[in-house]
Amino acid sequence: MNEIITGLSMSPTKLLAVLSAVVLVLARWLPPGARPRATVVAAAVFALSVILLSLAGLRWQLLPVLAGAVAALPFALAPLLRTRRLRRQPGRPVRRARWWLALPGSAACLGLIAAGPVAAWAFPVPVFPVPSGAFAVGTRVVQWTDPHRPETFTPDPNDHRTVVVQLWYPARRPAARAPQGRYLGRTEQEARTVSDALAHGVGLPGFLVDGVARAHSHAYVDAPVAGGAERYPVVLFSPASGGVRTQNTAWAEELASHGYVVAALDHPYDSAALVLEDGRTIRSETASTGDRDADERLAADWTAIRAADLGFVLTQLTGLDQGTTADPLTRRLDTTRVAVAGHSMGGGAALQAARQDTRFTAVIDLDGFPHGPTTPALHQPVLALTQAVTPATDPRYLPRLTEALALDTAPTYRLTVPGAAHLTFMDGPLYLPPIPSIVGTLGRTGSPHLVAATTLAFLDATLRHTPPADPAGALSAYGSLSVHQPGDGL
């Protein structure tokens, strides 16, 4: 059922519930001859709508609508009761509330009812943009353990680093009405666990973003890989601190529809929550101390761990492609063309991973602080997308990023996007209130489009060498572009 009606993110059933509740409030003000019929029809439609919504699962946004309708119902029914009383007892005086007494109550009920659509608009069930590429998109989740790295977040020497990875890949067109994957997890319970953890991480009550756990994306779970023998370039992705592997699903699906395989990581004890194959849930244990220098040291350590995770996953993908284990993607991955990307701390991890591992041939930093050392120099082309600098921006951010890019021996591109905020570069604009300081001013559809369009232009130029080889022209259309060519120096 379509969740978008006139931009309010409401299903037809919810819209009927709201409209019938409004009629119940206004029935008291209708001409006497129209009141009974309007009241009966509105009450019946409202009751039926609430029953249908209860069967599907009520969202909290409907509660003020229910409250407004219930408060108005006695006043809407009063004319019907008076009419029946007059028929039974003709000549008995009928008392009716003065209009100036009824007006505040009607206004209060309408205010409650209006709060429902406003809340649904502010905290919708996210609706993902349809991927624009030629391929359908498949997805699946894998879990890999690195036998050579102990888990540093636990004291158990036998506990080894385990990462959960979600793959998006070019797929065959499925049969009509094939089920699409959930946004935040493989199951409803996993999606709710992750949604609650994300809300807790930013200090919000979990019910405010309950719609995120209900969302489905456009990818088909375990869909067959697209036919043919084409080998697809690979893009690894590291989420923000306290983020999750699916936080850039719109971006990942768009890339996969254009012939890339995207592998997004959940970093244990750093991601908000991840559910392992055995059912255990690992929650984030990374937290700020409030001391800037101490936090920088911790961030550098966590970034190094993430960089190692990215290198490990690339090794696993290489083995998968070579047939070390039987897999539908065997001989379909081009691990000589691999980009590493990330948002926020994940962007810093992508830069560090590229320094340590020359198998990565391009880097995408989505508004990420380059924690840790800026040496050795990078040797891969880099695209850095950033929001505009404000007084709230860490004064060390741009100097550190500029230093890292200027030392690169390959071309680098820093695109400052007007109207962007930090969460512009992930899925947040699809389901968070459109507050400029939180998600920017590009809009719910404009934000994912910009991130996908700019990164595709960069990836096509650097991994596929699709003309033009220099993506500067395409990138400059989206903001203020700074280009560093080898030899420019600091």
C-alpha positions as CSV (number, residue, x, y, z in Angstrom):
1,M,0.0,0.0,0.0
2,N,1.3,3.4,-0.9
3,E,2.7,5.2,2.1
4,I,2.9,8.6,0.4
5,I,-0.4,10.6,0.1
6,T,0.1,14.3,-0.8
7,G,3.5,14.3,0.9
8,L,2.1,13.4,4.3
9,S,3.4,9.8,4.4
10,M,0.0,8.4,5.1
11,S,-1.7,5.3,3.7
12,P,-5.3,5.6,2.3
13,T,-6.6,3.9,5.5
14,K,-4.8,6.4,7.7
15,L,-6.1,9.3,5.6
16,L,-9.7,8.0,5.9
17,A,-9.3,7.8,9.7
18,V,-8.1,11.5,9.8
19,L,-10.8,12.8,7.5
20,S,-13.6,11.0,9.3
21,A,-12.3,12.3,12.6
22,V,-12.4,15.8,11.2
23,V,-16.0,15.3,10.1
24,L,-16.9,14.1,13.6
25,V,-15.6,17.3,15.1
26,L,-17.3,19.5,12.5
27,A,-20.6,17.7,12.6
28,R,-21.7,19.9,15.5
29,W,-21.4,22.9,13.3
30,L,-23.3,21.5,10.3
31,P,-26.9,22.5,9.5
32,P,-29.4,20.4,11.5
33,G,-30.6,18.4,8.6
34,A,-27.0,17.2,7.6
35,R,-25.7,16.4,11.1
36,P,-27.2,13.0,11.7
37,R,-26.1,11.5,8.3
38,A,-22.6,13.1,8.5
39,T,-22.2,11.8,12.0
40,V,-23.2,8.2,11.3
41,V,-21.1,8.0,8.1
42,A,-18.1,9.5,9.7
43,A,-18.3,7.4,12.9
44,A,-18.7,4.2,10.7
45,V,-15.7,5.1,8.5
46,F,-13.6,6.0,11.5
47,A,-14.4,2.8,13.3
48,L,-13.7,0.7,10.2
49,S,-10.4,2.5,9.6
50,V,-9.2,2.0,13.2
51,I,-10.1,-1.7,13.0
52,L,-8.1,-2.1,9.8
53,L,-5.1,-0.1,11.1
54,S,-5.2,-2.2,14.4
55,L,-4.9,-5.4,12.4
56,A,-1.9,-4.0,10.5
57,G,-0.4,-2.5,13.6
58,L,-1.1,1.0,14.9
59,R,1.6,3.6,14.8
60,W,1.9,6.2,17.6
61,Q,1.1,9.0,15.2
62,L,-2.6,7.9,15.1
63,L,-3.0,8.2,18.9
64,P,-3.7,12.0,18.9
65,V,-6.2,11.4,16.0
66,L,-7.9,8.8,18.2
67,A,-7.9,11.2,21.1
68,G,-9.4,14.0,19.1
69,A,-12.1,11.8,17.6
70,V,-13.1,10.2,20.9
71,A,-13.3,13.6,22.6
72,A,-15.5,14.9,19.7
73,L,-17.7,11.8,19.5
74,P,-20.1,12.7,22.4
75,F,-20.8,16.1,21.0
76,A,-21.3,14.7,17.5
77,L,-23.7,12.1,18.8
78,A,-25.6,14.6,20.9
79,P,-27.9,15.9,18.1
80,L,-28.9,12.3,17.3
81,L,-29.8,11.7,20.9
82,R,-31.7,14.9,21.2
83,T,-33.7,14.1,18.1
84,R,-34.7,10.7,19.5
85,R,-35.6,12.3,22.8
86,L,-37.8,14.8,21.1
87,R,-39.6,12.1,19.2
88,R,-40.2,10.2,22.5
89,Q,-41.0,13.2,24.7
90,P,-42.3,16.0,22.5
91,G,-42.4,19.4,24.2
92,R,-39.4,18.7,26.5
93,P,-36.9,21.6,26.4
94,V,-33.5,20.7,24.6
95,R,-30.3,22.0,26.0
96,R,-27.4,22.7,23.7
97,A,-24.0,24.1,24.5
98,R,-23.5,27.7,23.5
99,W,-21.4,28.1,20.4
100,W,-18.8,30.1,22.2
101,L,-18.4,27.3,24.7
102,A,-18.2,24.6,22.0
103,L,-15.7,26.4,19.9
104,P,-12.6,25.9,22.1
105,G,-13.4,22.2,22.4
106,S,-13.7,21.8,18.6
107,A,-10.5,23.7,18.1
108,A,-8.7,21.5,20.6
109,C,-10.0,18.3,18.9
110,L,-8.9,19.6,15.5
111,G,-5.5,20.4,16.9
112,L,-5.1,16.8,18.2
113,I,-6.2,15.4,14.9
114,A,-3.9,17.6,12.9
115,A,-1.0,16.5,15.1
116,G,-1.3,13.0,13.6
117,P,-0.5,13.9,10.0
118,V,2.2,16.3,11.2
119,A,3.9,13.6,13.2
120,A,3.5,11.1,10.3
121,W,5.2,13.7,8.0
122,A,8.0,14.3,10.5
123,F,8.7,10.6,11.3
124,P,7.5,8.6,8.3
125,V,8.0,5.1,7.3
126,P,10.9,5.7,4.9
127,V,10.2,5.2,1.2
128,F,13.4,4.5,-0.7
129,P,14.0,5.9,-4.2
130,V,13.7,3.4,-7.0
131,P,17.2,2.5,-8.3
132,S,17.7,4.1,-11.7
133,G,20.2,1.6,-13.2
134,A,19.6,-1.2,-15.6
135,F,19.9,-4.0,-13.1
136,A,17.5,-5.3,-10.4
137,V,19.2,-5.4,-7.0
138,G,19.8,-8.5,-4.9
139,T,21.0,-8.5,-1.3
140,R,22.1,-11.0,1.4
141,V,24.0,-10.9,4.7
142,V,27.2,-12.9,5.5
143,Q,29.2,-13.2,8.7
144,W,32.9,-13.7,8.7
145,T,35.4,-14.3,11.6
146,D,39.1,-13.4,11.3
147,P,41.1,-16.2,13.0
148,H,44.2,-14.0,13.1
149,R,42.7,-11.1,15.1
150,P,41.5,-11.3,18.7
151,E,38.5,-9.2,19.7
152,T,40.0,-6.2,21.6
153,F,36.6,-5.2,23.1
154,T,36.4,-8.4,25.2
155,P,38.9,-10.0,27.6
156,D,38.3,-13.5,26.1
157,P,41.5,-14.6,24.3
158,N,39.5,-17.1,22.2
159,D,37.1,-14.4,21.0
160,H,38.1,-13.4,17.5
161,R,37.0,-10.4,15.4
162,T,33.7,-11.2,13.7
163,V,32.1,-8.8,11.2
164,V,28.6,-8.9,9.7
165,V,28.5,-7.8,6.0
166,Q,25.5,-7.0,3.8
167,L,26.0,-7.4,0.1
168,W,24.0,-5.5,-2.6
169,Y,24.7,-6.8,-6.2
170,P,23.3,-6.7,-9.7
171,A,20.5,-9.3,-9.9
172,R,18.1,-10.8,-12.4
173,R,14.6,-9.4,-12.6
174,P,12.6,-11.4,-10.1
175,A,9.1,-12.7,-10.6
176,A,6.2,-10.2,-10.0
177,R,5.5,-9.4,-6.4
178,A,8.7,-11.0,-5.2
179,P,9.3,-10.0,-1.5
180,Q,11.7,-7.2,-0.9
181,G,14.2,-7.1,2.0
182,R,13.6,-5.2,5.2
183,Y,15.6,-2.1,5.7
184,L,17.3,-2.6,9.1
185,G,17.5,-6.4,9.5
186,R,16.8,-9.8,8.1
187,T,13.8,-10.3,10.4
188,E,11.2,-7.9,12.0
189,Q,12.8,-8.6,15.4
190,E,16.3,-7.7,14.2
191,A,14.9,-4.5,12.5
192,R,13.3,-3.4,15.8
193,T,16.4,-4.2,17.8
194,V,18.5,-2.1,15.5
195,S,15.9,0.7,15.3
196,D,15.8,0.9,19.1
197,A,19.5,1.0,19.3
198,L,19.8,3.8,16.8
199,A,17.2,5.9,18.6
200,H,18.9,5.3,22.0
201,G,22.2,6.3,20.5
202,V,20.9,9.8,19.7
203,G,18.8,10.1,22.8
204,L,15.4,9.6,21.2
205,P,12.5,7.4,22.5
206,G,12.4,4.3,20.3
207,F,8.7,4.8,19.4
208,L,9.5,8.1,17.5
209,V,11.3,6.1,14.7
210,D,9.3,3.0,14.8
211,G,8.6,3.5,11.1
212,V,12.2,2.7,10.3
213,A,11.8,-0.9,11.5
214,R,8.8,-1.3,9.2
215,A,10.5,-0.1,6.1
216,H,11.4,-2.3,3.1
217,S,14.0,-1.5,0.5
218,H,14.0,-2.2,-3.3
219,A,16.5,-5.1,-3.0
220,Y,15.4,-8.7,-3.3
221,V,16.8,-11.1,-0.7
222,D,19.0,-13.9,-2.2
223,A,18.0,-12.9,-5.7
224,P,20.0,-14.7,-8.5
225,V,23.0,-12.7,-9.7
226,A,22.5,-11.0,-13.1
227,G,23.1,-13.2,-16.0
228,G,26.2,-13.1,-18.2
229,A,29.9,-13.3,-17.3
230,E,30.5,-9.6,-16.4
231,R,32.7,-9.0,-13.4
232,Y,31.6,-6.2,-11.3
233,P,33.7,-3.6,-9.5
234,V,33.4,-3.7,-5.7
235,V,32.7,-0.9,-3.2
236,L,33.3,-1.5,0.6
237,F,31.4,0.7,3.0
238,S,32.0,1.6,6.7
239,P,29.2,3.4,8.6
240,A,29.3,6.2,11.0
241,S,30.2,5.7,14.7
242,G,27.1,4.2,16.2
243,G,25.7,3.7,12.7
244,V,24.8,0.4,11.1
245,R,25.6,-1.4,7.8
246,T,22.3,-0.5,6.3
247,Q,22.5,3.3,7.0
248,N,23.3,4.0,3.3
249,T,20.9,1.5,1.7
250,A,19.5,4.0,-0.9
251,W,23.1,4.7,-2.0
252,A,24.1,1.0,-2.1
253,E,21.0,0.0,-4.1
254,E,21.6,2.8,-6.6
255,L,25.2,1.7,-7.1
256,A,24.2,-2.0,-7.4
257,S,21.6,-1.1,-10.0
258,H,24.5,0.4,-12.1
259,G,26.7,-2.7,-12.0
260,Y,28.6,-2.4,-8.7
261,V,28.8,-4.9,-5.8
262,V,28.5,-3.0,-2.5
263,A,29.7,-4.7,0.8
264,A,28.7,-2.7,3.9
265,L,30.1,-3.7,7.3
266,D,28.7,-3.8,10.8
267,H,31.7,-3.2,13.1
268,P,31.1,-5.1,16.4
269,Y,31.0,-3.0,19.6
270,D,31.0,0.1,17.4
271,S,27.9,-0.2,15.3
272,A,24.7,0.6,17.2
273,A,23.6,-3.0,17.3
274,L,24.3,-6.1,15.2
275,V,22.7,-9.5,15.5
276,L,25.0,-12.5,14.9
277,E,24.0,-15.7,13.3
278,D,23.6,-17.4,16.7
279,G,21.1,-14.8,17.8
280,R,23.4,-12.8,20.1
281,T,23.1,-9.0,19.9
282,I,26.3,-6.9,20.2
283,R,25.7,-3.3,21.1
284,S,28.0,-0.3,20.8
285,E,30.6,0.2,23.5
286,T,32.3,3.3,22.0
287,A,31.5,6.5,23.7
288,S,32.9,10.0,24.0
289,T,34.8,10.9,27.2
290,G,34.2,14.6,26.8
291,D,38.0,15.3,26.7
292,R,38.9,16.3,23.1
293,D,42.4,14.9,23.2
294,A,41.4,11.6,24.8
295,D,38.5,11.3,22.3
296,E,40.9,11.9,19.4
297,R,43.2,9.0,20.6
298,L,40.2,6.7,21.1
299,A,38.8,7.6,17.6
300,A,42.2,7.0,16.1
301,D,42.2,3.5,17.7
302,W,38.7,2.7,16.6
303,T,39.4,3.9,13.1
304,A,42.4,1.6,12.9
305,I,40.2,-1.4,13.9
306,R,37.7,-0.5,11.3
307,A,40.4,-0.2,8.7
308,A,41.6,-3.7,9.5
309,D,38.0,-4.9,9.2
310,L,37.8,-3.4,5.7
311,G,41.0,-5.1,4.7
312,F,39.8,-8.4,6.1
313,V,36.5,-8.2,4.2
314,L,38.3,-7.5,1.0
315,T,40.4,-10.6,1.6
316,Q,37.2,-12.6,2.1
317,L,35.6,-11.2,-1.0
318,T,38.7,-12.1,-3.0
319,G,38.5,-15.7,-1.8
320,L,34.8,-15.8,-2.5
321,D,35.4,-14.6,-6.1
322,Q,38.2,-17.2,-6.5
323,G,35.9,-20.0,-5.4
324,T,37.5,-20.7,-2.0
325,T,33.9,-21.4,-1.0
326,A,31.0,-22.0,-3.4
327,D,29.1,-18.8,-3.9
328,P,26.8,-17.3,-6.6
329,L,29.3,-14.3,-6.8
330,T,32.3,-16.6,-7.7
331,R,34.0,-15.3,-10.8
332,R,31.7,-12.3,-10.8
333,L,33.7,-9.8,-8.7
334,D,36.5,-7.7,-10.1
335,T,38.7,-7.4,-7.0
336,T,41.3,-5.4,-9.1
337,R,38.8,-2.5,-9.1
338,V,37.8,-1.9,-5.5
339,A,36.7,1.4,-3.8
340,V,36.6,1.8,-0.1
341,A,34.0,4.3,1.3
342,G,32.6,5.4,4.6
343,H,30.5,8.0,6.3
344,S,31.7,10.1,9.3
345,M,34.1,7.9,11.2
346,G,33.7,5.4,8.4
347,G,35.1,7.9,6.0
348,G,38.2,8.2,8.2
349,A,38.4,4.5,8.3
350,A,38.2,4.3,4.5
351,L,41.2,6.8,4.2
352,Q,43.2,4.7,6.7
353,A,42.4,1.4,5.0
354,A,43.6,2.8,1.6
355,R,46.9,3.9,3.2
356,Q,47.5,0.4,4.6
357,D,46.2,-1.6,1.7
358,T,47.0,-0.9,-1.9
359,R,44.4,-3.3,-3.1
360,F,41.9,-0.4,-2.7
361,T,42.0,1.6,-5.9
362,A,39.8,4.5,-5.0
363,V,38.4,6.2,-1.8
364,I,35.1,7.9,-1.0
365,D,34.9,9.9,2.3
366,L,31.4,11.1,3.1
367,D,31.9,13.9,5.6
368,G,34.4,11.9,7.6
369,F,37.1,13.3,9.9
370,P,40.5,11.8,9.0
371,H,41.3,10.4,12.5
372,G,44.8,9.0,13.0
373,P,48.0,9.7,11.1
374,T,47.8,11.4,7.7
375,T,51.0,9.5,6.6
376,P,52.0,7.5,4.7
377,A,50.6,9.4,1.7
378,L,47.6,8.1,-0.1
379,H,48.2,6.8,-3.7
380,Q,44.6,6.4,-4.7
381,P,42.1,9.0,-6.1
382,V,39.8,10.3,-3.4
383,L,36.4,11.9,-3.4
384,A,35.5,13.8,-0.2
385,L,32.0,15.1,0.2
386,T,31.6,17.7,3.0
387,Q,29.0,20.0,4.4
388,A,29.6,23.7,4.5
389,V,31.8,24.9,7.4
390,T,29.9,26.5,10.2
391,P,31.0,27.9,13.6
392,A,30.1,24.5,15.1
393,T,32.5,22.6,12.8
394,D,35.5,21.1,14.5
395,P,38.3,23.6,13.6
396,R,40.7,20.7,13.0
397,Y,38.5,19.0,10.5
398,L,39.3,20.9,7.2
399,P,43.0,21.4,7.9
400,R,43.4,17.6,8.6
401,L,41.3,16.7,5.5
402,T,43.2,19.2,3.3
403,E,46.5,17.8,4.5
404,A,45.5,14.2,3.8
405,L,44.3,15.1,0.3
406,A,47.2,17.3,-0.5
407,L,49.7,14.5,0.2
408,D,47.9,12.2,-2.2
409,T,49.9,11.2,-5.3
410,A,46.7,10.7,-7.2
411,P,44.0,13.3,-8.1
412,T,41.6,14.1,-5.3
413,Y,38.3,15.9,-5.3
414,R,36.7,17.8,-2.3
415,L,33.1,18.7,-3.0
416,T,31.5,21.1,-0.5
417,V,27.7,20.6,-0.9
418,P,25.6,23.7,-0.1
419,G,22.5,22.9,1.9
420,A,24.1,19.7,3.3
421,A,24.3,18.6,6.9
422,H,26.2,15.7,8.4
423,L,23.2,13.3,8.0
424,T,22.6,14.4,4.4
425,F,25.1,11.7,3.3
426,M,23.2,8.7,4.6
427,D,19.5,7.6,4.7
428,G,18.5,9.9,7.6
429,P,16.7,12.5,5.3
430,L,14.2,9.7,4.3
431,Y,12.9,9.2,7.9
432,L,14.0,12.1,10.1
433,P,12.2,15.5,10.6
434,P,13.4,17.8,7.8
435,I,15.3,20.1,10.2
436,P,18.1,21.8,8.3
437,S,20.7,21.5,11.1
438,I,20.0,17.7,11.2
439,V,19.5,16.6,7.6
440,G,20.1,19.7,5.5
441,T,17.9,21.4,3.0
442,L,18.2,19.1,0.0
443,G,15.0,17.2,0.7
444,R,14.1,13.6,1.2
445,T,14.6,12.8,-2.5
446,G,17.3,15.3,-3.2
447,S,19.8,14.1,-0.6
448,P,20.1,10.4,-1.7
449,H,20.1,11.6,-5.4
450,L,23.0,13.9,-4.8
451,V,25.1,11.3,-2.9
452,A,24.5,8.6,-5.5
453,A,25.1,10.9,-8.5
454,T,28.4,12.3,-7.3
455,T,29.8,9.0,-6.2
456,L,28.7,7.3,-9.4
457,A,30.4,9.9,-11.4
458,F,33.6,9.4,-9.4
459,L,33.4,5.6,-9.5
460,D,32.7,5.4,-13.2
461,A,35.7,7.6,-13.9
462,T,38.2,5.8,-11.5
463,L,37.1,2.2,-11.6
464,R,35.5,1.9,-15.0
465,H,37.5,4.7,-16.8
466,T,34.2,5.8,-18.4
467,P,34.7,9.0,-20.3
468,P,35.3,11.6,-19.1
469,A,38.2,10.2,-17.2
470,D,38.2,13.3,-15.0
471,P,34.9,13.6,-13.1
472,A,35.4,17.2,-12.2
473,G,32.9,18.5,-14.7
474,A,30.1,16.3,-13.3
475,L,31.0,16.9,-9.7
476,S,31.1,20.7,-10.0
477,A,27.4,20.8,-10.8
478,Y,26.6,19.8,-7.2
479,G,28.6,22.3,-5.2
480,S,32.0,24.0,-4.6
481,L,34.7,21.7,-6.0
482,S,38.4,21.7,-5.0
483,V,40.6,19.5,-7.2
484,H,44.1,18.5,-6.2
485,Q,46.4,17.1,-8.8
486,P,49.6,15.2,-8.1
487,G,52.5,17.6,-7.6
488,D,50.4,20.5,-6.3
489,G,51.9,20.0,-2.8
490,L,50.4,21.3,0.4
